[in-house]
Amino acid sequence: MGTTPPGRIRDSILGYLGTIGCDASLDEIHDAVRADLGSVAPSSVRSYLNLNTPQKFVRTAKGRYSISRIEEIEPIASSKTSNFVQVGGAKLYTSDCMSWLATQPTNSIHAVVTDPPYGIREYSAQEQSKLRRGRGGMWRIPPSFDGHVRSPLPRFTVLDDDDRAFLLVFFKNFARLLHRVVVPGGNIAVASNPLLAHIVSSAFSAGGFEIRGSVVRLTMTMRGGDRPKNAHTEFDGVSVMPRSMWEPWVIARKPIEGRVQDNLRKWKTGGWRRPSEERPFGDVIRSSPATQRERKIANHPSLKPQSFMRQLVRASLPLGEGVVLDPFAGSGSTLAAANFVGYESVGVEKDPVYAKMAARAIEPLSRLDLIDPIGPQLFDSVAV
Ligand SMILES: C[S@@+](CC[C@H](N)C(=O)[O-])C[C@H]1O[C@@H](n2cnc3c(N)ncnc32)[C@H](O)[C@@H]1O
């Protein structure tokens, strides 16, 4: 510890504070620098900040700092974030969503429905090239149990403590960037998994959002349930962890202004749209995986089924008015669902291969006539 050149610490601090576009505590800055550079003593970060205040940083409160001059914030090439394709009511940008969010107007998004990368590494250029060459890396084909061809899944269990610390910083940055762009009362729905959902919840809470529970997507995720490695026969009655049969979607909300009714009038947000007058939107939805028809249209390894996405996207805007954002758009399943239910939407995808896939897939996905073979009728989100 302690041998990192001060220039790298400076760049790391400036990069972090520039990305989040607001102030942060010493702990948060130290976490971000550690996630970026590895072991760095908190005292190095503290002394760098102190030495360079007020030239580069302002102390916004006890132990909190932000960049002092706007020109210190990493320049964002507007050309990189201004090109989009329009498919019906959906706009799709090919860009890194963090820099894209930093350029968006305050209070311009009414709901966020998204499925972010979890291994952080699984959507890196390196791991994507391994996946595309069919050469493992952290992607594996889950065992077949019903004769169906399965899509590759990333191995989340390879995450170590540093990866998890990085994930927390990543989601904190993301939450802070979203906070400015989302209107008061805006709903956030983030696809997660039972091992990492707590990290997403704490990051959103730290980023100024209220946690409002989860939506449970009841589906066989093909994770867990295995017998102990290399001792299958000796312990044939044991599973190392429960076979997962659900997918949690973390639900958060930007705090409302005044009462719910005031917020609904002013911002059109602050609640969930009911599937029907008699029934509220429920937080358990039975869902089968994306169908073969969907996979033929969009061969993304994390494709979410339209039968589920249409219910969630529809419910996310209580009055059916506003813009839904998917900052990790993948092959465009959120945007397709938004087109289906007649909402305006915006997606951001940084990988040009997936962005092209989405540009082609949104329209045919949105036109699919679907009855979920496992789940109830569309929009009929009953708890089981
Ligand atoms: C889990 S997938 C989402 C797939 C989506 N649910 C679908 O149905 O197609 C996450 C996507 O986020 C993209 N991604 C990762 N980091 C990103 C970033 N910083 N900005 C924008 N997109 C990013 C990945 O390339 C990947 O396509």
The ligand as an ORCA input file, in Angstrom:
! r2SCAN-3c Opt
* xyz 0 1
  C     -27.686     -7.563    -18.699
  S     -27.559     -6.824    -20.240
  C     -29.186     -6.231    -20.602
  C     -29.915     -7.076    -21.604
  C     -31.390     -6.685    -21.761
  N     -32.119     -7.040    -20.572
  C     -32.056     -7.364    -22.950
  O     -33.175     -7.899    -22.758
  O     -31.519     -7.351    -24.049
  C     -26.649     -5.387    -19.871
  C     -26.252     -4.580    -21.091
  O     -25.621     -3.379    -20.635
  C     -24.566     -3.045    -21.522
  N     -23.651     -2.169    -20.765
  C     -22.703     -2.530    -19.854
  N     -22.128     -1.424    -19.325
  C     -22.733     -0.351    -19.928
  C     -22.587      1.063    -19.793
  N     -21.705      1.591    -18.946
  N     -23.384      1.862    -20.542
  C     -24.311      1.348    -21.400
  N     -24.472      0.010    -21.584
  C     -23.708     -0.827    -20.841
  C     -23.972     -4.402    -21.930
  O     -23.280     -4.303    -23.161
  C     -25.229     -5.267    -22.010
  O     -25.745     -5.321    -23.326
*
